[in-house]
Amino acid sequence: MQKDWLALSAMFKDRDDVVIAELEAAKHKSLASKYGVRGFPTLKLFTKQDKSGDLGYKGRRNAKSMKKFVLSKISTH
């Protein structure tokens, strides 16, 4: 799974409108709880218009699927 997360990050490395970030939920329990992180990995999307993170990802946990999700969301925002 880590390799897919790193691959996703690499796919967007040249874009200034997308940031792929990782949060160590065990170390930041209150933040993880605030955004409903219960399982790992959890992908949340925050846009300039929507800071809630509620555009939660429920698809496959591979780089290709996650990239498709991110691209679909940023094209609508």
PDB file of N, CA, C and O in Angstrom:
ATOM      1  N   MET A   1       0.821  -1.195   0.000  1.00  0.00           N
ATOM      2  CA  MET A   1       0.000   0.000   0.000  1.00  0.00           C
ATOM      3  C   MET A   1       0.863   1.256   0.000  1.00  0.00           C
ATOM      4  O   MET A   1       0.546   2.228  -0.686  1.00  0.00           O
ATOM      5  N   GLN A   2       1.933   1.239   0.754  1.00  0.00           N
ATOM      6  CA  GLN A   2       2.819   2.398   0.802  1.00  0.00           C
ATOM      7  C   GLN A   2       3.322   2.753  -0.594  1.00  0.00           C
ATOM      8  O   GLN A   2       3.444   3.929  -0.936  1.00  0.00           O
ATOM      9  N   LYS A   3       3.616   1.723  -1.406  1.00  0.00           N
ATOM     10  CA  LYS A   3       4.116   2.010  -2.754  1.00  0.00           C
ATOM     11  C   LYS A   3       3.052   2.707  -3.602  1.00  0.00           C
ATOM     12  O   LYS A   3       3.387   3.551  -4.433  1.00  0.00           O
ATOM     13  N   ASP A   4       1.783   2.368  -3.405  1.00  0.00           N
ATOM     14  CA  ASP A   4       0.721   3.038  -4.150  1.00  0.00           C
ATOM     15  C   ASP A   4       0.579   4.496  -3.720  1.00  0.00           C
ATOM     16  O   ASP A   4       0.349   5.374  -4.551  1.00  0.00           O
ATOM     17  N   TRP A   5       0.715   4.744  -2.443  1.00  0.00           N
ATOM     18  CA  TRP A   5       0.624   6.114  -1.931  1.00  0.00           C
ATOM     19  C   TRP A   5       1.772   6.950  -2.487  1.00  0.00           C
ATOM     20  O   TRP A   5       1.568   8.090  -2.904  1.00  0.00           O
ATOM     21  N   LEU A   6       2.979   6.386  -2.492  1.00  0.00           N
ATOM     22  CA  LEU A   6       4.134   7.090  -3.043  1.00  0.00           C
ATOM     23  C   LEU A   6       3.977   7.300  -4.547  1.00  0.00           C
ATOM     24  O   LEU A   6       4.349   8.350  -5.073  1.00  0.00           O
ATOM     25  N   ALA A   7       3.433   6.312  -5.231  1.00  0.00           N
ATOM     26  CA  ALA A   7       3.202   6.446  -6.674  1.00  0.00           C
ATOM     27  C   ALA A   7       2.185   7.553  -6.948  1.00  0.00           C
ATOM     28  O   ALA A   7       2.366   8.341  -7.876  1.00  0.00           O
ATOM     29  N   LEU A   8       1.130   7.620  -6.158  1.00  0.00           N
ATOM     30  CA  LEU A   8       0.130   8.675  -6.311  1.00  0.00           C
ATOM     31  C   LEU A   8       0.768  10.044  -6.121  1.00  0.00           C
ATOM     32  O   LEU A   8       0.516  10.971  -6.890  1.00  0.00           O
ATOM     33  N   SER A   9       1.576  10.157  -5.113  1.00  0.00           N
ATOM     34  CA  SER A   9       2.272  11.412  -4.855  1.00  0.00           C
ATOM     35  C   SER A   9       3.152  11.798  -6.040  1.00  0.00           C
ATOM     36  O   SER A   9       3.184  12.963  -6.437  1.00  0.00           O
ATOM     37  N   ALA A  10       3.858  10.838  -6.599  1.00  0.00           N
ATOM     38  CA  ALA A  10       4.728  11.101  -7.749  1.00  0.00           C
ATOM     39  C   ALA A  10       3.923  11.545  -8.970  1.00  0.00           C
ATOM     40  O   ALA A  10       4.397  12.358  -9.764  1.00  0.00           O
ATOM     41  N   MET A  11       2.713  11.017  -9.123  1.00  0.00           N
ATOM     42  CA  MET A  11       1.871  11.371 -10.270  1.00  0.00           C
ATOM     43  C   MET A  11       1.480  12.845 -10.259  1.00  0.00           C
ATOM     44  O   MET A  11       1.218  13.428 -11.312  1.00  0.00           O
ATOM     45  N   PHE A  12       1.439  13.440  -9.087  1.00  0.00           N
ATOM     46  CA  PHE A  12       1.024  14.835  -8.964  1.00  0.00           C
ATOM     47  C   PHE A  12       2.161  15.769  -8.571  1.00  0.00           C
ATOM     48  O   PHE A  12       1.914  16.925  -8.228  1.00  0.00           O
ATOM     49  N   LYS A  13       3.377  15.300  -8.615  1.00  0.00           N
ATOM     50  CA  LYS A  13       4.512  16.098  -8.127  1.00  0.00           C
ATOM     51  C   LYS A  13       4.713  17.402  -8.886  1.00  0.00           C
ATOM     52  O   LYS A  13       5.233  18.364  -8.321  1.00  0.00           O
ATOM     53  N   ASP A  14       4.317  17.455 -10.140  1.00  0.00           N
ATOM     54  CA  ASP A  14       4.511  18.661 -10.940  1.00  0.00           C
ATOM     55  C   ASP A  14       3.303  19.581 -10.958  1.00  0.00           C
ATOM     56  O   ASP A  14       3.289  20.572 -11.687  1.00  0.00           O
ATOM     57  N   ARG A  15       2.300  19.267 -10.172  1.00  0.00           N
ATOM     58  CA  ARG A  15       1.093  20.094 -10.131  1.00  0.00           C
ATOM     59  C   ARG A  15       1.084  20.919  -8.862  1.00  0.00           C
ATOM     60  O   ARG A  15       1.286  20.400  -7.764  1.00  0.00           O
ATOM     61  N   ASP A  16       0.849  22.200  -9.023  1.00  0.00           N
ATOM     62  CA  ASP A  16       0.791  23.052  -7.835  1.00  0.00           C
ATOM     63  C   ASP A  16      -0.617  23.161  -7.259  1.00  0.00           C
ATOM     64  O   ASP A  16      -0.821  23.799  -6.226  1.00  0.00           O
ATOM     65  N   ASP A  17      -1.588  22.538  -7.925  1.00  0.00           N
ATOM     66  CA  ASP A  17      -2.965  22.581  -7.436  1.00  0.00           C
ATOM     67  C   ASP A  17      -3.368  21.313  -6.688  1.00  0.00           C
ATOM     68  O   ASP A  17      -4.518  21.180  -6.269  1.00  0.00           O
ATOM     69  N   VAL A  18      -2.424  20.374  -6.518  1.00  0.00           N
ATOM     70  CA  VAL A  18      -2.700  19.128  -5.809  1.00  0.00           C
ATOM     71  C   VAL A  18      -1.555  18.858  -4.836  1.00  0.00           C
ATOM     72  O   VAL A  18      -0.380  18.935  -5.197  1.00  0.00           O
ATOM     73  N   VAL A  19      -1.921  18.541  -3.603  1.00  0.00           N
ATOM     74  CA  VAL A  19      -0.939  18.145  -2.597  1.00  0.00           C
ATOM     75  C   VAL A  19      -1.365  16.787  -2.063  1.00  0.00           C
ATOM     76  O   VAL A  19      -2.485  16.627  -1.577  1.00  0.00           O
ATOM     77  N   ILE A  20      -0.482  15.825  -2.152  1.00  0.00           N
ATOM     78  CA  ILE A  20      -0.720  14.512  -1.566  1.00  0.00           C
ATOM     79  C   ILE A  20       0.072  14.496  -0.265  1.00  0.00           C
ATOM     80  O   ILE A  20       1.295  14.633  -0.276  1.00  0.00           O
ATOM     81  N   ALA A  21      -0.616  14.330   0.840  1.00  0.00           N
ATOM     82  CA  ALA A  21       0.028  14.380   2.149  1.00  0.00           C
ATOM     83  C   ALA A  21      -0.302  13.128   2.939  1.00  0.00           C
ATOM     84  O   ALA A  21      -1.319  12.474   2.709  1.00  0.00           O
ATOM     85  N   GLU A  22       0.565  12.816   3.857  1.00  0.00           N
ATOM     86  CA  GLU A  22       0.383  11.652   4.716  1.00  0.00           C
ATOM     87  C   GLU A  22       0.333  12.121   6.165  1.00  0.00           C
ATOM     88  O   GLU A  22       1.093  12.999   6.573  1.00  0.00           O
ATOM     89  N   LEU A  23      -0.562  11.530   6.927  1.00  0.00           N
ATOM     90  CA  LEU A  23      -0.704  11.864   8.340  1.00  0.00           C
ATOM     91  C   LEU A  23      -0.566  10.586   9.148  1.00  0.00           C
ATOM     92  O   LEU A  23      -1.241   9.596   8.864  1.00  0.00           O
ATOM     93  N   GLU A  24       0.274  10.597  10.120  1.00  0.00           N
ATOM     94  CA  GLU A  24       0.434   9.460  11.020  1.00  0.00           C
ATOM     95  C   GLU A  24      -0.662   9.576  12.077  1.00  0.00           C
ATOM     96  O   GLU A  24      -0.510  10.274  13.079  1.00  0.00           O
ATOM     97  N   ALA A  25      -1.772   8.873  11.830  1.00  0.00           N
ATOM     98  CA  ALA A  25      -2.961   9.005  12.676  1.00  0.00           C
ATOM     99  C   ALA A  25      -2.706   8.595  14.125  1.00  0.00           C
ATOM    100  O   ALA A  25      -3.312   9.156  15.038  1.00  0.00           O
ATOM    101  N   ALA A  26      -1.832   7.641  14.344  1.00  0.00           N
ATOM    102  CA  ALA A  26      -1.536   7.212  15.715  1.00  0.00           C
ATOM    103  C   ALA A  26      -0.880   8.333  16.517  1.00  0.00           C
ATOM    104  O   ALA A  26      -1.033   8.395  17.737  1.00  0.00           O
ATOM    105  N   LYS A  27      -0.164   9.204  15.848  1.00  0.00           N
ATOM    106  CA  LYS A  27       0.497  10.323  16.516  1.00  0.00           C
ATOM    107  C   LYS A  27      -0.394  11.564  16.588  1.00  0.00           C
ATOM    108  O   LYS A  27      -0.180  12.443  17.423  1.00  0.00           O
ATOM    109  N   HIS A  28      -1.382  11.628  15.718  1.00  0.00           N
ATOM    110  CA  HIS A  28      -2.268  12.788  15.646  1.00  0.00           C
ATOM    111  C   HIS A  28      -3.720  12.320  15.791  1.00  0.00           C
ATOM    112  O   HIS A  28      -4.543  12.526  14.899  1.00  0.00           O
ATOM    113  N   LYS A  29      -4.010  11.702  16.904  1.00  0.00           N
ATOM    114  CA  LYS A  29      -5.311  11.073  17.125  1.00  0.00           C
ATOM    115  C   LYS A  29      -6.484  12.048  17.043  1.00  0.00           C
ATOM    116  O   LYS A  29      -7.535  11.703  16.503  1.00  0.00           O
ATOM    117  N   SER A  30      -6.319  13.251  17.568  1.00  0.00           N
ATOM    118  CA  SER A  30      -7.447  14.187  17.549  1.00  0.00           C
ATOM    119  C   SER A  30      -7.770  14.623  16.125  1.00  0.00           C
ATOM    120  O   SER A  30      -8.942  14.772  15.778  1.00  0.00           O
ATOM    121  N   LEU A  31      -6.765  14.827  15.308  1.00  0.00           N
ATOM    122  CA  LEU A  31      -6.992  15.205  13.915  1.00  0.00           C
ATOM    123  C   LEU A  31      -7.614  14.045  13.139  1.00  0.00           C
ATOM    124  O   LEU A  31      -8.536  14.247  12.348  1.00  0.00           O
ATOM    125  N   ALA A  32      -7.117  12.849  13.362  1.00  0.00           N
ATOM    126  CA  ALA A  32      -7.682  11.664  12.712  1.00  0.00           C
ATOM    127  C   ALA A  32      -9.148  11.494  13.101  1.00  0.00           C
ATOM    128  O   ALA A  32      -9.990  11.191  12.256  1.00  0.00           O
ATOM    129  N   SER A  33      -9.443  11.687  14.360  1.00  0.00           N
ATOM    130  CA  SER A  33     -10.819  11.566  14.845  1.00  0.00           C
ATOM    131  C   SER A  33     -11.711  12.644  14.228  1.00  0.00           C
ATOM    132  O   SER A  33     -12.844  12.362  13.838  1.00  0.00           O
ATOM    133  N   LYS A  34     -11.212  13.858  14.140  1.00  0.00           N
ATOM    134  CA  LYS A  34     -11.978  14.971  13.572  1.00  0.00           C
ATOM    135  C   LYS A  34     -12.455  14.658  12.163  1.00  0.00           C
ATOM    136  O   LYS A  34     -13.563  15.032  11.778  1.00  0.00           O
ATOM    137  N   TYR A  35     -11.617  13.970  11.394  1.00  0.00           N
ATOM    138  CA  TYR A  35     -11.954  13.681  10.008  1.00  0.00           C
ATOM    139  C   TYR A  35     -12.423  12.254   9.787  1.00  0.00           C
ATOM    140  O   TYR A  35     -12.515  11.809   8.643  1.00  0.00           O
ATOM    141  N   GLY A  36     -12.717  11.531  10.847  1.00  0.00           N
ATOM    142  CA  GLY A  36     -13.322  10.214  10.735  1.00  0.00           C
ATOM    143  C   GLY A  36     -12.407   9.124  10.204  1.00  0.00           C
ATOM    144  O   GLY A  36     -12.871   8.179   9.568  1.00  0.00           O
ATOM    145  N   VAL A  37     -11.127   9.245  10.457  1.00  0.00           N
ATOM    146  CA  VAL A  37     -10.187   8.220  10.010  1.00  0.00           C
ATOM    147  C   VAL A  37     -10.274   7.043  10.978  1.00  0.00           C
ATOM    148  O   VAL A  37      -9.973   7.166  12.166  1.00  0.00           O
ATOM    149  N   ARG A  38     -10.694   5.898  10.438  1.00  0.00           N
ATOM    150  CA  ARG A  38     -10.836   4.696  11.264  1.00  0.00           C
ATOM    151  C   ARG A  38     -10.028   3.537  10.721  1.00  0.00           C
ATOM    152  O   ARG A  38      -9.637   2.645  11.475  1.00  0.00           O
ATOM    153  N   GLY A  39      -9.777   3.537   9.439  1.00  0.00           N
ATOM    154  CA  GLY A  39      -9.023   2.466   8.801  1.00  0.00           C
ATOM    155  C   GLY A  39      -7.902   3.044   7.965  1.00  0.00           C
ATOM    156  O   GLY A  39      -7.878   4.236   7.658  1.00  0.00           O
ATOM    157  N   PHE A  40      -7.002   2.199   7.615  1.00  0.00           N
ATOM    158  CA  PHE A  40      -5.838   2.672   6.884  1.00  0.00           C
ATOM    159  C   PHE A  40      -5.632   1.858   5.624  1.00  0.00           C
ATOM    160  O   PHE A  40      -5.792   0.638   5.654  1.00  0.00           O
ATOM    161  N   PRO A  41      -5.291   2.478   4.546  1.00  0.00           N
ATOM    162  CA  PRO A  41      -5.196   3.928   4.402  1.00  0.00           C
ATOM    163  C   PRO A  41      -6.573   4.551   4.185  1.00  0.00           C
ATOM    164  O   PRO A  41      -7.499   3.898   3.705  1.00  0.00           O
ATOM    165  N   THR A  42      -6.682   5.793   4.539  1.00  0.00           N
ATOM    166  CA  THR A  42      -7.880   6.575   4.298  1.00  0.00           C
ATOM    167  C   THR A  42      -7.485   7.754   3.430  1.00  0.00           C
ATOM    168  O   THR A  42      -6.537   8.472   3.748  1.00  0.00           O
ATOM    169  N   LEU A  43      -8.191   7.955   2.360  1.00  0.00           N
ATOM    170  CA  LEU A  43      -7.921   9.069   1.465  1.00  0.00           C
ATOM    171  C   LEU A  43      -9.031  10.088   1.633  1.00  0.00           C
ATOM    172  O   LEU A  43     -10.206   9.772   1.447  1.00  0.00           O
ATOM    173  N   LYS A  44      -8.664  11.299   1.980  1.00  0.00           N
ATOM    174  CA  LYS A  44      -9.612  12.403   2.117  1.00  0.00           C
ATOM    175  C   LYS A  44      -9.245  13.459   1.099  1.00  0.00           C
ATOM    176  O   LYS A  44      -8.072  13.617   0.759  1.00  0.00           O
ATOM    177  N   LEU A  45     -10.224  14.173   0.617  1.00  0.00           N
ATOM    178  CA  LEU A  45      -9.977  15.229  -0.352  1.00  0.00           C
ATOM    179  C   LEU A  45     -10.433  16.561   0.215  1.00  0.00           C
ATOM    180  O   LEU A  45     -11.581  16.715   0.634  1.00  0.00           O
ATOM    181  N   PHE A  46      -9.530  17.510   0.221  1.00  0.00           N
ATOM    182  CA  PHE A  46      -9.822  18.867   0.648  1.00  0.00           C
ATOM    183  C   PHE A  46      -9.599  19.771  -0.550  1.00  0.00           C
ATOM    184  O   PHE A  46      -8.525  19.752  -1.150  1.00  0.00           O
ATOM    185  N   THR A  47     -10.589  20.552  -0.899  1.00  0.00           N
ATOM    186  CA  THR A  47     -10.459  21.486  -2.009  1.00  0.00           C
ATOM    187  C   THR A  47     -10.490  22.913  -1.465  1.00  0.00           C
ATOM    188  O   THR A  47     -10.771  23.131  -0.286  1.00  0.00           O
ATOM    189  N   LYS A  48     -10.203  23.867  -2.322  1.00  0.00           N
ATOM    190  CA  LYS A  48     -10.270  25.261  -1.892  1.00  0.00           C
ATOM    191  C   LYS A  48     -11.673  25.634  -1.466  1.00  0.00           C
ATOM    192  O   LYS A  48     -11.863  26.477  -0.589  1.00  0.00           O
ATOM    193  N   GLN A  49     -12.661  25.002  -2.092  1.00  0.00           N
ATOM    194  CA  GLN A  49     -14.057  25.305  -1.769  1.00  0.00           C
ATOM    195  C   GLN A  49     -14.609  24.448  -0.631  1.00  0.00           C
ATOM    196  O   GLN A  49     -15.565  24.853   0.031  1.00  0.00           O
ATOM    197  N   ASP A  50     -14.035  23.294  -0.397  1.00  0.00           N
ATOM    198  CA  ASP A  50     -14.572  22.362   0.603  1.00  0.00           C
ATOM    199  C   ASP A  50     -13.441  21.847   1.493  1.00  0.00           C
ATOM    200  O   ASP A  50     -12.677  20.965   1.101  1.00  0.00           O
ATOM    201  N   LYS A  51     -13.352  22.404   2.672  1.00  0.00           N
ATOM    202  CA  LYS A  51     -12.300  22.037   3.621  1.00  0.00           C
ATOM    203  C   LYS A  51     -12.744  20.948   4.600  1.00  0.00           C
ATOM    204  O   LYS A  51     -12.024  20.632   5.547  1.00  0.00           O
ATOM    205  N   SER A  52     -13.925  20.378   4.371  1.00  0.00           N
ATOM    206  CA  SER A  52     -14.461  19.404   5.316  1.00  0.00           C
ATOM    207  C   SER A  52     -13.813  18.028   5.197  1.00  0.00           C
ATOM    208  O   SER A  52     -13.797  17.261   6.160  1.00  0.00           O
ATOM    209  N   GLY A  53     -13.287  17.719   4.033  1.00  0.00           N
ATOM    210  CA  GLY A  53     -12.723  16.387   3.822  1.00  0.00           C
ATOM    211  C   GLY A  53     -13.785  15.329   3.583  1.00  0.00           C
ATOM    212  O   GLY A  53     -13.474  14.141   3.508  1.00  0.00           O
ATOM    213  N   ASP A  54     -15.037  15.752   3.463  1.00  0.00           N
ATOM    214  CA  ASP A  54     -16.145  14.809   3.338  1.00  0.00           C
ATOM    215  C   ASP A  54     -16.316  14.214   1.944  1.00  0.00           C
ATOM    216  O   ASP A  54     -17.261  13.461   1.708  1.00  0.00           O
ATOM    217  N   LEU A  55     -15.433  14.533   1.034  1.00  0.00           N
ATOM    218  CA  LEU A  55     -15.480  13.923  -0.292  1.00  0.00           C
ATOM    219  C   LEU A  55     -14.697  12.625  -0.239  1.00  0.00           C
ATOM    220  O   LEU A  55     -13.921  12.316  -1.144  1.00  0.00           O
ATOM    221  N   GLY A  56     -14.904  11.876   0.820  1.00  0.00           N
ATOM    222  CA  GLY A  56     -14.132  10.677   1.115  1.00  0.00           C
ATOM    223  C   GLY A  56     -14.081   9.669  -0.013  1.00  0.00           C
ATOM    224  O   GLY A  56     -15.036   9.510  -0.775  1.00  0.00           O
ATOM    225  N   TYR A  57     -12.986   9.013  -0.102  1.00  0.00           N
ATOM    226  CA  TYR A  57     -12.725   8.030  -1.145  1.00  0.00           C
ATOM    227  C   TYR A  57     -13.109   6.648  -0.647  1.00  0.00           C
ATOM    228  O   TYR A  57     -12.749   6.261   0.464  1.00  0.00           O
ATOM    229  N   LYS A  58     -13.837   5.908  -1.465  1.00  0.00           N
ATOM    230  CA  LYS A  58     -14.263   4.574  -1.075  1.00  0.00           C
ATOM    231  C   LYS A  58     -13.871   3.527  -2.121  1.00  0.00           C
ATOM    232  O   LYS A  58     -14.338   2.389  -2.072  1.00  0.00           O
ATOM    233  N   GLY A  59     -13.017   3.915  -3.058  1.00  0.00           N
ATOM    234  CA  GLY A  59     -12.614   3.019  -4.133  1.00  0.00           C
ATOM    235  C   GLY A  59     -11.434   2.135  -3.763  1.00  0.00           C
ATOM    236  O   GLY A  59     -11.055   2.007  -2.599  1.00  0.00           O
ATOM    237  N   ARG A  60     -10.871   1.530  -4.801  1.00  0.00           N
ATOM    238  CA  ARG A  60      -9.719   0.644  -4.621  1.00  0.00           C
ATOM    239  C   ARG A  60      -8.515   1.434  -4.137  1.00  0.00           C
ATOM    240  O   ARG A  60      -8.374   2.621  -4.432  1.00  0.00           O
ATOM    241  N   ARG A  61      -7.659   0.767  -3.400  1.00  0.00           N
ATOM    242  CA  ARG A  61      -6.487   1.410  -2.815  1.00  0.00           C
ATOM    243  C   ARG A  61      -5.241   1.166  -3.671  1.00  0.00           C
ATOM    244  O   ARG A  61      -4.230   0.651  -3.193  1.00  0.00           O
ATOM    245  N   ASN A  62      -5.339   1.546  -4.943  1.00  0.00           N
ATOM    246  CA  ASN A  62      -4.168   1.487  -5.806  1.00  0.00           C
ATOM    247  C   ASN A  62      -3.990   2.851  -6.452  1.00  0.00           C
ATOM    248  O   ASN A  62      -4.936   3.633  -6.552  1.00  0.00           O
ATOM    249  N   ALA A  63      -2.773   3.128  -6.888  1.00  0.00           N
ATOM    250  CA  ALA A  63      -2.436   4.463  -7.393  1.00  0.00           C
ATOM    251  C   ALA A  63      -3.320   4.882  -8.560  1.00  0.00           C
ATOM    252  O   ALA A  63      -3.767   6.028  -8.613  1.00  0.00           O
ATOM    253  N   LYS A  64      -3.576   3.983  -9.484  1.00  0.00           N
ATOM    254  CA  LYS A  64      -4.368   4.319 -10.668  1.00  0.00           C
ATOM    255  C   LYS A  64      -5.797   4.737 -10.287  1.00  0.00           C
ATOM    256  O   LYS A  64      -6.310   5.731 -10.800  1.00  0.00           O
ATOM    257  N   SER A  65      -6.424   3.989  -9.402  1.00  0.00           N
ATOM    258  CA  SER A  65      -7.793   4.303  -8.979  1.00  0.00           C
ATOM    259  C   SER A  65      -7.848   5.591  -8.174  1.00  0.00           C
ATOM    260  O   SER A  65      -8.754   6.404  -8.357  1.00  0.00           O
ATOM    261  N   MET A  66      -6.878   5.781  -7.281  1.00  0.00           N
ATOM    262  CA  MET A  66      -6.859   6.999  -6.469  1.00  0.00           C
ATOM    263  C   MET A  66      -6.599   8.222  -7.348  1.00  0.00           C
ATOM    264  O   MET A  66      -7.176   9.283  -7.114  1.00  0.00           O
ATOM    265  N   LYS A  67      -5.735   8.084  -8.357  1.00  0.00           N
ATOM    266  CA  LYS A  67      -5.466   9.194  -9.266  1.00  0.00           C
ATOM    267  C   LYS A  67      -6.739   9.583 -10.012  1.00  0.00           C
ATOM    268  O   LYS A  67      -7.043  10.768 -10.145  1.00  0.00           O
ATOM    269  N   LYS A  68      -7.472   8.604 -10.492  1.00  0.00           N
ATOM    270  CA  LYS A  68      -8.725   8.866 -11.211  1.00  0.00           C
ATOM    271  C   LYS A  68      -9.691   9.646 -10.326  1.00  0.00           C
ATOM    272  O   LYS A  68     -10.331  10.593 -10.783  1.00  0.00           O
ATOM    273  N   PHE A  69      -9.796   9.250  -9.066  1.00  0.00           N
ATOM    274  CA  PHE A  69     -10.653   9.939  -8.110  1.00  0.00           C
ATOM    275  C   PHE A  69     -10.217  11.396  -7.936  1.00  0.00           C
ATOM    276  O   PHE A  69     -11.038  12.308  -8.029  1.00  0.00           O
ATOM    277  N   VAL A  70      -8.944  11.607  -7.688  1.00  0.00           N
ATOM    278  CA  VAL A  70      -8.441  12.960  -7.466  1.00  0.00           C
ATOM    279  C   VAL A  70      -8.703  13.834  -8.697  1.00  0.00           C
ATOM    280  O   VAL A  70      -9.186  14.959  -8.574  1.00  0.00           O
ATOM    281  N   LEU A  71      -8.384  13.313  -9.867  1.00  0.00           N
ATOM    282  CA  LEU A  71      -8.607  14.082 -11.088  1.00  0.00           C
ATOM    283  C   LEU A  71     -10.079  14.412 -11.302  1.00  0.00           C
ATOM    284  O   LEU A  71     -10.412  15.513 -11.741  1.00  0.00           O
ATOM    285  N   SER A  72     -10.959  13.465 -10.994  1.00  0.00           N
ATOM    286  CA  SER A  72     -12.387  13.730 -11.171  1.00  0.00           C
ATOM    287  C   SER A  72     -12.875  14.812 -10.211  1.00  0.00           C
ATOM    288  O   SER A  72     -13.741  15.611 -10.567  1.00  0.00           O
ATOM    289  N   LYS A  73     -12.340  14.841  -9.031  1.00  0.00           N
ATOM    290  CA  LYS A  73     -12.767  15.831  -8.038  1.00  0.00           C
ATOM    291  C   LYS A  73     -12.198  17.209  -8.324  1.00  0.00           C
ATOM    292  O   LYS A  73     -12.902  18.207  -8.171  1.00  0.00           O
ATOM    293  N   ILE A  74     -10.948  17.284  -8.732  1.00  0.00           N
ATOM    294  CA  ILE A  74     -10.384  18.616  -8.970  1.00  0.00           C
ATOM    295  C   ILE A  74     -10.944  19.234 -10.242  1.00  0.00           C
ATOM    296  O   ILE A  74     -10.970  20.457 -10.380  1.00  0.00           O
ATOM    297  N   SER A  75     -11.393  18.396 -11.171  1.00  0.00           N
ATOM    298  CA  SER A  75     -11.984  18.956 -12.396  1.00  0.00           C
ATOM    299  C   SER A  75     -13.370  19.529 -12.132  1.00  0.00           C
ATOM    300  O   SER A  75     -13.846  20.365 -12.900  1.00  0.00           O
ATOM    301  N   THR A  76     -14.023  19.095 -11.058  1.00  0.00           N
ATOM    302  CA  THR A  76     -15.351  19.619 -10.730  1.00  0.00           C
ATOM    303  C   THR A  76     -15.284  20.776  -9.750  1.00  0.00           C
ATOM    304  O   THR A  76     -16.305  21.405  -9.469  1.00  0.00           O
ATOM    305  N   HIS A  77     -14.116  21.064  -9.231  1.00  0.00           N
ATOM    306  CA  HIS A  77     -13.962  22.172  -8.275  1.00  0.00           C
ATOM    307  C   HIS A  77     -13.077  23.195  -8.896  1.00  0.00           C
ATOM    308  O   HIS A  77     -12.798  24.225  -8.282  1.00  0.00           O
TER     309      HIS A  77
END
